[in-house]
């Protein structure tokens, strides 16, 4: 089996190499002039090499005659070596890249230059002292004879000490000098598999029930008007479906009711986690049925206007009350036109390009058109009020309760920390009766930022923390940017002038881990009025009922897991017992209903180094809590990935990754984040990640994700392959 996989891998590499060589040739022919040669600058453009050091080194090695330009023949000869050469040939090429002065050995200064270039290309920022430390660690490890230089044989022996490095020298040459990344299509799920049904059965059943209900309503209404022609039958059938859809669509956004349902057995039956997707889907259905309903009525009006017995013209049937069509004073036609215009306005302003382009208020205010729409629907159709009665009462009760709770008493933001990556950390004084669960979210309103805007944010503090509520807010839109910028000034309005005395009082009154060390410029003690509405439940409430939970956060998607990880460790420590005599540790044998977890894998994927900084101190505390546990028995395992870093299969990064491994082994911490967990370069190989999770056999695996929808699609497919349940944070 391994032999077959090796053959398949070789075939794939050969195809990739051929495709890559064709791409390089096309780039050369496009850029080269009439002399059919390219210089250094054109070489950088052709291969899209980001860091100038490596571009210069590759160019120098490819320029075999030293003319200062490269011909297509020279380029193809050099690339043929990378494609068809054996590992020793490729290793010699790597040695030549590191041997800057070409004297046949690598000294410490040359190695430092190479590592510094690797750091720049990986977007890793380390101090000069740390760079010197990395250089010396790798140099001293490789320079076995202490001669002050690394020979080719010493470099070869050093590479062989690191598992997987020599294998990377045999990989496709396309990984050595990569072309611009093309957009990858997300893998599609396979609907006919048992794993797909296992993960989507509640959604599929609800879709089937909804489809059946629509067919039934359409058929009953159409059959009741079959003597009035096809156009009337279609219009009445669509109208009856719209009676249901326009009333039930509000039920899908009753967040308090949905949060209550999550605590009942119905959470196992109904797709409560997909309420927003169903709301959006029903919005599309409403638009589609409304258009068909309108077209059918227009066709019917046209047929009536043509009839010699009709006393009305077409425009009178469509735009006046004179024909007397409708339940209330013949308002059906006029209200129908108004409804269609309002619906199309709401639909256009609900598009992703509006909501995610910094114009959330456009979406928010146009979406409030549901109130006049309901009023127009009551005037438009004689039976709509019956359909709206129960959902409307529930909707207005929820709104009234939410308004009363959120406006009952103004809260105050007592502290603001401005963190790296433009993250605003708010500490809000916690109300007495504000009870929430890990992973819940709330709606926040700050009148000084925007009086009427409410925005949802995940609570990043654990429920066990009684004094304050934490929110971590990434600046990604107009409101969040205004929030961040309002605290960037040295002395913002409404902030407390008695900073030192207030800080002393707060430190005495509560104990909490610091997110990071704050300077006066980005740490402010304030008293700013705000309002909150919530808490509301999310899919992550299921985590504590899992046996083996895999938490995956991408970027700011870590926020729901911040609360969960803290709460997990609170509960874990509560179940942990230490003998006062022998200091032996053991866990409570009986597990309660609230905590069935045997193992938690936390995976955090970030684009760059600074994105880790704002949350590292909490992760450090979690690692310290488990420091005394043996590696195989640790309850929480961290996995950190940095996508901008050069991967281990990139030739340019081999030396850097070796140096980082050596220093991490020596210091027992990662040079990038300061954690004990080593930060992995590139993106996770999800097949290997889930294979490892499945092999641990810690119980039924459930995967919880918060991040980009594109990555969610990839994870869904992999979860279905391994039979894992998948839950996506979505609000």
N, C-alpha and C positions, 0 to 999 in steps of 0.2 A: 504494500500500500504506500509506504514511504517512497519507494522507487518510482511509482506511478506519479505521485505528487511532484517529485523532483523533475520528471520529464515534462509534466504539464507546466511547471514553473519556468523551465528552460524555454519551452515553446512560447509562453507568454512574454518572457524577457526578449527573445529574438524578435518577436513582432513589435514590441515596444521600441527596441533599438532601431529597427528598420524605419518605423514611423518617425522616430525622433531625428534620425539621420536625414530623412527626406525633408523634415521641417528646417533643419540647420542649413541644408543646401538651398532651399527656397529663400531663407533669410539672407544668405550670402549673395545669391544672385540678385535679390531685390536691392541690396545696399551697395554692392560693388559697382564701381564705375567702369569705364571702357577699358582700363588697365587690368580689370578682373582681380583686383587686390583690395584689401580693406586694412585700415589703420586701427590703432587701439580704440579710439572713440567709436568707430563704426563696429568694432568687435563687441564692445559693451552693449551697443544698441541691438546688434544681431542676436546675441544670446541672453539679453535681459539680465546680465549679471549685476547685482545690486551693489556689492562692496568693491571699491576700486582696487584694493590690494589683490584679491583673488583674480580679478579681471586682468591685472597687469602680469601676475604670475602665469596664468594660463596662456596669455598672449605671448609672453617671452618664450615659454616652452614650445608653443606651437610654431613660432617663427624660427624654423630650423636653420635658415641661412643668415639670420641676424640682420635682415634688410630693413626692419622696422615696419614691414607690412606682411600680411598673410595671404597667400594664394589659396584658391579652392583646393588644390592638390595637397598643400601643406596641412590645411585644416582637416581634410578627409583622412590623411595618413595618421594624424594625431588621434582623431576620433576612432579610427579603426583599432588602434592600440587599446583604447578604453573599452571598445566593444568586444573585441576578439582576443585581447591579451589575457594571459593567465594571471592569477592573483599576485605573483611576484612582479610581473611587469607593471601592474597597477600600483603595487606598493612602491616600486621605484619611482613612478610618476609622482605619487604622494610625497615621497621623500624630497624630490626635486622642488615641489611646491614649497615645502618648508625650508629648504636650503636656499635662502634668498641670495646669498653672495656666490653660490655655485662652487664652493671650495670642497664639497664632498662630505661635509658634516654640518650639524645644526648646533649653534651655540645658544646660550640662554636668551640673548637679546632677540635673535631670530624667532625663537619659540614664543617669546612675549609678544612680538609683533603679530604673529599668526593668531595667537589666542585673542589679542585685542581686536583684530579684524573679525574673528568669529563672534565675539560679543556684540560688535556693532551690527553685524548682519542678523544676529538673533534678537536684536532689540533688548539686550540685557545690559543693565547699568550696574557696574560694580566699581568700588573704589580702587584707586591705584594700589593701595596696600593689598586688597583682595586679589587683584590681577597678578601682582608679584607673588603672592602666596600660591595661586594656581600654577603659575609658571614654574616656581621652584619645586612644587610637589611633583609635577610631571617630569621635570628635568632630572631631579634627583632619583626618581624611580627608574628612569630609562638609562641614565648614565651609570652603568654598572661598574665600569672601571675607574670612575671618578676622574676622568681625563679632562673634563670641562667641555666636552663636545659629545653629541649623540651621533654615532655612526649608523649606517643603514642597517647593519646586523642588530644593533641595540634597539633601534626603532621597531624592527621586525619582532624581536623577542618581547618587547613591551606590549605590542599590539596583541600578541598571542596570549598574554595573560588576561585579557579582557574578553569574556564570552561574547560572541556575536560580531566582534569587530572585523576579524578576518573574513567572516562570511559576507559582510557588507561590501568587501572589496570585489566580490564576484557578482554583485547585483547589476542590474541593467545600467548601462552608461547614461541613460536618460535621467538617472538620479544624481549624476555627478554635476551636470550643467543642465538645470531644468528649464524648459520653455515656460512661458507664462501659463499659469493654471487656467484651464478651461472650466466652465461651469459644469459641475457634475449633476446628473439627474438623480434625484432621490430614488432609491429602490422602491418598487411598488409591492404592496402587500398581496398575498395570494388568498383571495376570499374563500376558496373551496377547501382550505385546510382546517383541521380540527383546532389547531392553535388559534387561527383567526376567529373561529366561532367562539372559542373559549374567552377571548379578549373582548369580543364585540357582541356577544349574544343579547345583552340588554338593549343596546342601541338598535340592533337588527330587528328585535321583536317589537320595539316601539315604532320603528319605521314601518314595519309590516302592519301593525295595528292602525297607525295613522293613515296609511295608504288605503287600507280596507274601509276605514271610516269615511274617508273622502269619496271613495267609489260609491258607498252606500248612500251618503247624503246627496251626491250628484244624481244618482239614479232615482231616488224617491222624489226629488224636486222636479227633475225633468219629466218623469212619468206623469206627475200631477198636471203638467201643462202640455201634454203631447198633442192636444187638439189645436194649439196656437202656432204651430210651426217649429222648425228645427232651431231657428235663431233664438226664439223665446225659450225653448227647452234648454239650450246651452247657457243662456244668460241666467235663468233661474237656478240651474244646477250649480253654476259657479257661484252665484249669490248665496246659496245655502252653505256651500263650503266656506265662503268668506265670513259668514255669520259665526261659524265655529272658530276659524283661524284668527280673526280680528279680536276675539275675546280671549281665546286661550293663549295667544302669544304673550300676553301680559303675565300669565301665571308662571312662565318660564323665567321671569326676572324677579320673582318674589324671594329675595335672598334670605329673609328671616325664616320663611316657611321652608325653604330648601335646607337651611342650616339645621332646623329642627328635624327635618326628615332624615338627615344624615345620621342622626343618633338612633334611628329606628331600624327595624328589619327591612323596611322598604329600600334602604340604601343598597341592599344586595340585589334588588330586583329592578329598580328604576335607574336609568342612566343619568343620575343627578350631576355627575361630573361633566357631562356634555350639555348642560342647559344652555350655554351661550351658543354652541354650534347649532342646537335645535332651534333656538330663537332666530339665528341668522337664516337657517334653512327655511323656517316658516315665513320669514320676511320675503325671501325669494318666491315662495309659493304664493303669498298674498299678492305680490306684484304681478306674477304671471296670471293668476286667476282674475285679477282686476282688469288686466288688459284684454283677456278673452271675454270677460263679462261686458266690458265697454264696447268692444268690436261687435259682439253679438247684438247688443241693443242698438248700435248705430245701423247695422244691417237691417234690423227690424223697423227702425224709424224710416229708413230709405224706402223699404217696401211699402210701408203705410203711406208715405207721402206720394208715391206713384199711383196709389189706388184712387180711382175717381170718386169713391164714396167718402174719402178722408177730408174733413174740413180744415186740416192743419198742414202747413208747409213743413219741410224737413227742419229748418232752423228753429221753428216754433216748438217742435217736438223735442229738440235737443237743448235749447237754451232759455225756455220760458216755462212759467207755471200754467199757462193757458190751457194746455190739454188736460190738466188735472191728474197727471200721472204721479202716483206715490201716496204714502200713508198720511202725511201732514200737509194739507193744502197744496197738493201736487208738486212738492219740492224734490221729487226723485231725480229729475234731470239736472237741476241746478246743483243740488248737493252731490250728485254723482261726478259732475265736472270738477267741483271743488275738491272732492275726495281724491280723485285721480291726480290732480296737480299737487296736492299736499303729499300724497304717497310717493310720487316721483321725486319730489324735493327731498323727502326723508331718505329715500333709497340712494340718491346721488350723494348726499352729504354723509352717508354711513359707510361709504367706500373706504378701503384701507388707505388709499392715497390721501384722503382728507384727514382721517384720524391720526395717522402716523407722520404727518408732515408738519407738525406743530400747529395745527388748526383744530384742536380738540373742541374748542368752544363752539365752532361751527357745527360739528356733530352734535354736541350737547344741546344747544338751543333749538336746532331744527328737530331733534328727536322729541322735544316737548310737544310737538304737533300732535302727539297721540291723543291729547286731551280734546282739542277741537275736532279731531277725527272721530272720536267716540260720539261726540255730540252730533256731528253730521250724519254718522251712521244710524243713530237713533231716529233722526228725521228722515233718513233715506229709505230704510227698510222697516216694515211693520213688525218684524219678529226679532230684530237684533237685540232689543232691550232684554228679551227673555234669555238670550245666550249670554249677555254681559252681566246679568244680575249677580250670580255667585262670584265669578272671577273679579268683577268690578268691586264688590264689597270687600273681598280679600285684599285686592290691590290698594284700595284707599285706606283700609285699616292698617296695612303695613306701612304705607306712607305716613299716616298720621302718627303711628307709634314711633317710627323712625325720626320724624320731625320733632316729636315731643322729647324723645330721649336725647337726640343730638343737640337740641337747643335748650334743654332743661337747665344746664349750667355750663358756662364757658370754662374750658380748661386752659392750662397755660403750658407753653413750651419753656422748660426751665433750663435747658442746656442745648447748645448747638455745636457740633464738631464738623468741620470741613475736612473731608478725608480725600486721599488720592483718587484719581480717575473721576473727579467732580462728583463725588458722593457726599450728600448731606445727611449727617447722622443727627436726628432729632430725639431728644428725651422729653417726653410729655408726662406730666404728673398724672398718675393712674387714679381714676375714680374708684370709689369704694366698692361699687357693685359691678365693676367691669371685669367679668369672668370670661376668659377665652381659653382656647386650646392651642397647642403648638401648630404652627402653619396657618392659623387664621389670618384674615386681613380685615382692614377697616377703611372707611372713607374719611378723608381729612379735608377740612376747610380752614383756611387761614385768611381771615378778612383783609389783613394788610397786604396780602399777595393778590387775591381775587375774591371779592365778596360772595359771589354766587357759584363758584366752582368747587366741586367735590371730586376728589381723585382717590382711587383705591391704591392702598399700599399694604404689603405684607408686614405683619408684626414680627420684628426680628429678635425680640426679647422672649425669654421663657416665661410661662405663666407663674412659675415659682418665684419670680422676681416681683415683689409686691409694691415697690415704691414708684417705679416709672415704667413707661412703655417706650420701647425703642422702635424707631423707623429708620431704615436706610434707603435713601432716595437718590437714584442716579439721574443726573441732569441730561435728559434726552428730548424734552419738548419745551414749549414756551413757559408753562407754569413751573416746571421743575428747574428750568434755567433761571427764572426770576427768583425762585426760592434761594438757589445757590448764590446768585449775584447779590442778593439783599444782605447776605451775611459776610461778603468779602470785604466790605468797608471796615475800617478800623474800629469805629464806635457806632454801630447801628442803632437806630432809634428803638426805644423801649427796652434796651438792655440795661441790666443792673450795674450801677457804678461801683457798688461795694463788692467788687469781685472776690477779693481775698477772704473777707469775712464770710461771704456766702459760700465760697468753696470749702472753707473749713467746716461750716455747719453741715454741708452736704456729705462731706467725707466721714463725719462723725455719725450721721444719721443712717447711712446705708453703706453696704459693702457690695461692690460689684467689680468684675474684671474690666480693665480699661481697654477700649478698642485699639487705641494707639496713643503714643505720647503726643500730646497736643501743645502747641505753642500758643501764646496769646493771640496771634493772628488768626488761627483757625479753631480756637477753642473759646466759646463765648457763653457766659452764664446770662440767661435772659428771663423775661417774664412777658411772653407774647401770647395774646389770646388766640385760641383756636377751638374748633369743634370737631368731634369725631362721631361717626355713625357706624355701629357694628357691635361686636365682632361678627364676621361671617365665615362659615366653614368652607374648606377646600378639600380636594381629594387626599391631601396629605394627612388628614385625620385618620386614615386607615393604617398609617405607619405602625402605630403601637399594637395593632392587631395582627401585624405581619410576624413571620418567624425569621426571615432573612430579608432585610430591606436594603435596596440599592438606591441611594440618593444621588442624583446627577444634576448638578447646577452648572449653567453656562453663563459666565459673567455675573451680572447683578442677579441672575436667577438663583443665587445662593440664599437670598433673603428668607424664603420660607424655611429653609433648612437650618438657618442660624438659630431660630427659636427651637426647632426640633432637636438639634444636636445638644443644645444646652439643657433642654428638658430631659433628654435621654440620659445625659450624664448625672443630672440631679437624681433621677429614679434609679440609675445604676448604682450610684453611691449609697442610696437609701437601702438597696437590697444587699449591699456588700457588708460583711462582718469581719472584724479583726479580733483575734484572741488577745486579751490584754497581757497574757503570760508569755506565749511563744510568738506573738505577732503573725500567726498564721491567718491568711485571708481565705474566705470562701463566700460563695454566693447563696442567697436564699433559695432553697430548693423549690418552694411553692411559688409559682408565678401567678400574679393576679390578672384579672381581665383587662386591666389597662396597660399591661406591659408583658407581651408575649415574645418580645424580640430575643433572638439568640445571637444575631450578628448584624452589624450595620456596616456597609461599604459606602463611603462618601467620596464621590468623584467630582472634582471642581475643574472646569476647563476655562481658561482665560486667554485672551489674545496676547497680553503683554505682561511685563513684570509688575508694573505699578498697580495693575488691577488686583493683585493679591494683597497689597499692603494694608488696605482698610480692614481686613478681617483676620489677619494673621494672628493677632494676639489671642483671640478666642480659640483658634485652632491650636495654638501653642499650649493653652491651658488644658484643652482636651487631651493633648498628647501627654502632658505632665500627669494628668489624672490616671493615665494607664501605664506610666513609665515602669512601674514595679511588676506589671503583668508580663508573663512570658509571651514571646511573639506569637506562638501558635494559639494562645488562649485569649488574645485581646478581643474585646467586645466591639471596638470601633476601629476601622481601618481607613486611613486617608489615602487618596490617590489624586495627585495634582498634575495638571497638564498645562503647558504653555505653547500655544499654537504658533507664535511668531518665531520660536527658537528653531534653529536648524536641527532636523531629525538625525537620529543615529545612523541612518542609511545615507546621509549626505557626507561625501568625502571631506568637505571643508570643516565639518563639525566633529570629526573623529577625535582630534586632539583635545578640543574643548570639553567634550563629554567625558573623556578619560580623566582630564584634570579635575573636573567637577566631582567625578566618582571618587577619586583619591582623597580630595579634601573632605568630602562628606563622610567618608569612612574614618578619616582621622579625627574630625571634629564632632562627629555624631550629629551633624545638622547640615541642611541644604544651604548652599551659598546664595541661592536666589531668594528664598523666602525666609530662611532662618529656622524652618521646621525640621524635625527629625526625618520627615518623609521627603524623599528625593523628588524634585520636580522633574517630570518627564517631558522631553521636547516633542513638539508636534501634537497630532491628534491621537486619541486612543484607537487602538485596533479593537473594535467592539466584539468581534468574534472571539478574540483571545480573552478579553475582559470577562465576557459572559461564560466562556468555557471554565475559567478559573472559579467563578462564582458557583457554577453548577457542580464543579468537582468538590467543593467544600462540604456540600451536603449538610447545611445547617438548618434545613427546613424549607418550606415553600417560599419561593423567591417572588418578591413584588418589587417592581422598578418604579420609582417616582422621579419625574423630570420637571424642571422649570428652566425654560430658555427658548431658543428660536424654534419656530414651527418646522423649519427645514431639518434640523437635527432630530426633532420629535418623530418625523416620518422614518428616518433611518433607524432610530431606536425601536420603534414599533415593529419593524420588520425583523430585527434581530431578536426581540423578545418573543415574537411568534415562533421563530425557529427553535428557541430553547424552551418554549412553553411557559414563559414568565408572564405574569400579569403586569400590565403597563398602565400607569396613571400620569396624566399631564396636568400640571398646575395651570389653571385657566380662569381668569376673572376679568 
